[in-house]
Amino acid sequence: MPARRVPARTPAGAGVGTAVAKIARVVMFKAAQATARTESAGARRWEPVALAGLGAQLQEIATEAAAAEDALEPALQATVQAVGAVAGALCLYDERRQLLRLAVETGLSEEGCRRLRAVRGNDPSGWDIPLSGLLNRRVYVMENAAQHRYVPPLLDDAAAMRAVGCFPLATRGALLGSLVLVATRPHVFEDRGVRALQEPLRELAKMILAVRQRAGSATAAPAAPAAAAAGEAAARPAGLNAPHAAAGDAALADSERAREALAAEVEGLRGRVGSAEAALDAARATSEGLREERDRLAAEADGLRAEIARLAETAAEADGLRRRLAEAEDAMAREGQRRAELERAMAGGESAREEELRRALEAARQADEARAAAASAAEAARAAVAERDARAVRLGAEVEGLRASLARAQEIAGEQVAERDRLAREAELAKARAAALEEALRVAQAERDAAAGRERELRAQLEAAGTARVEPPRPAPSERPIAPAGRVVPITASRRLGASPQRAAGPRLVAVLDTDGAWERAGAEDRPVTVVAPGPDAATRLTQLAPSRVLVNLAAPGAFDTLAVVRAAGVDVRCWGCVVVPGSGRALRLGMVEPAGRPIDAEAVVAALAEHAASGSRVFTAGADGDALISLRQALSRKGMSVSIAWDTKQATDLLGVVRPHLAVIDLELPPRDGFGVVARLALLDPPPHLVLVGGGEDFVGGFAAALADPALGGAAVPFETVVRDVLGRGDAPARG
């Protein structure tokens, strides 16, 4: 593929901005370029003058915005208008997860939004050119984009696409995001305009940094290794029946996926190490060339200094000639006086001295000739001195220019040395990370092999037992195995494809995912209640029971993780949430609840909420992952919903009473690690909103116990019987108002 690259230097001293190290113009389908040139003959080109005031305009937008995240969309719209594009998108990069998310867009098609919603390397569902440009710190400009099979239909009228530009946003030490612009005129993004866009891109980068500073640094909860689950499954005693063996298979598959993920991350780090080493070699070569250029300039400057010294000697000789000329002129003046006296004497008739007078006249004539010769020599000396003086001035100017060039070369060499050192440090860090991941991969492989060995022993024992069905003793509710903490299955749209078995006509059964048997006393003949303990067999029991509703006590040990496993198993029954006040027979009522893992998948959350949300719904989101929540806001806003974001517990508490949301998405890592209190406060709303709860590995028991210490929450709890009646009486859709 033919490409033309033009270097673009980032201005010195730019602490925040784009690291647009290179501009790569990718030209596709050369056969179509003749037509493109004809079409673009009258097109207005992107002139840098049009971008002169964009930087100041973006600063004004950032200043006037009520919140940092609210400035992103108007800033994108202003940039699209100033450039002369028709659509654009701003994507934010999560370096920890190596994920590029769509934050805001204007004018894009539904397919374009979907392809930019979450972009990972080598992910066929996303469009990875903006991610590649960001990782390589290069601007990619694609002409004839509508004819290129690697460019998705970013506009509703895909045939109208002519030029697409992907602009990286980064600081010297961090990758921030990517700006995508789409134009319907060919050759819109000229190299001069790309360079002129650097100042506005720096302002966009500052906005992203402000958003992340506002959101705070989210601390990811440590996930339990999948290999540990495999070890637990393989360590179960002999005599387990087929469902337990299937659980071992699932754990082993999880271990294999974890091993493959570690291997992929190791390969990625190896690639980054190779790239860093190549960049380090290039920096070393550039530094060596600059050093040679500096030495050459220094040698040339020494030669000029010697020439100036010679000119100084010539100037001294010229001063001597001037003195001699002055002396000759004085002698000539004296001789002229003497000649005048002799002529007066001759006129007076002093014939006796006639011979002497002739000799004097001859001497005077010779003196005249000598004076003329001296005057000629003096004039030549003056010309030579003037010429040498002029040459000295010229050489002095050249010396000053060379000194300035030498200073610039030394400055560039210093920058190259600093960049080389930075790349060396990055290479060392990447090598260390790769070594750590290889060690983790080795440990996971060893655990996987051990789990496989235990599984073989288990299968051998099952075969030896024959066809006899051996039922293990049923443990007490408090002794039943709990799903390992941290194993949260993210929401996926595919999980709703399977339908759970339909319960026969009769009383509507409510299954409560909890360990408290008091729930069963809250039932009645027309609404029986059964308790299902959280654990690995919960999905099987729920499938057999086929309840009308499932009620989940989120404060029960392992209930959230079990709910995630139940959803992953394809159980599609409606699940409602509650928080039980321990030992009181009362609970806080919540809306329907769905589990989600990290990182937040905007497409999956939208799919989970699609049945319950309509245009105009109010959605409340809270968490510490700013990029993910902003991307989720964009996806929900495109569906016509009103989205509010809270970055900490105080802001979330204040917003709940004002927004009164229909739907809520809450990450339990909400700073200061108090998402449990915000979830519990949903019970104070009437009706409580439906909830997507993001978590995994948290202490649900301790978290909700601390939240229930608030007297206002304790007073909102109602008896179990009221909770059961409310779950059966409420509709699936949240009330509007």
Beta strands, then each sheet from edge to edge (+ up, - down):
strand 1: 3-7
strand 2: 22-26
strand 3: 87-94
strand 4: 99-106
strand 5: 118-119
strand 6: 138-143
strand 7: 163-170
strand 8: 175-183
strand 9: 510-513
strand 10: 529-532
strand 11: 549-553
strand 12: 575-581
strand 13: 586-596
strand 14: 618-622
strand 15: 642-646
strand 16: 663-667
strand 17: 690-694
strand 18: 718-719
sheet 1: 1+ 2- 6- 7+ 8- 3+ 4- 5+
sheet 2: 10+ 9+ 11+ 12+ 13- 17- 16- 14- 15-
sheet 3: 10+ 9+ 11+ 12+ 13- 18+
end
